[in-house]
Amino acid sequence: MAKNSEDPKKRIVVLNKDGLGYKKIAKTLKLSCSKVAKTIQWFKRIGSTQNRPRHTRPKKLSARAQHHIQRLSLGNRR
């Protein structure tokens, strides 16, 4: 059985490897059945329970330019 301090996703995978089904895992950890199912499917497909890093669009404005635009819009409200 997994420790309480571990990540819930890791606990789901460990309980599934021990032979428990989705519903029993969901009841044990007090999670939804769909969360358990998606986590196990993700683990089987990727092989890890960690979130992937996200790629974001590069910013068009520098921090200084963005601050300047904020000051202009907040300073001249009328």
C-alpha angles and dihedrals in degrees: 000000000000124000121254093239093062127099111276091231091057090047090053091053093047093050090048091052088051088061104259120141128233095264095049092047090049092051093045095050095032093238133130119271091236092055090053093047094048092048093051093046090049091051092049092049100041103021095228138076096213122108116250119241114259124233114223131195113260115254117256095205129052118238089254094053092047091051090050092053091048091052092049094050095045095042098052105044098148 
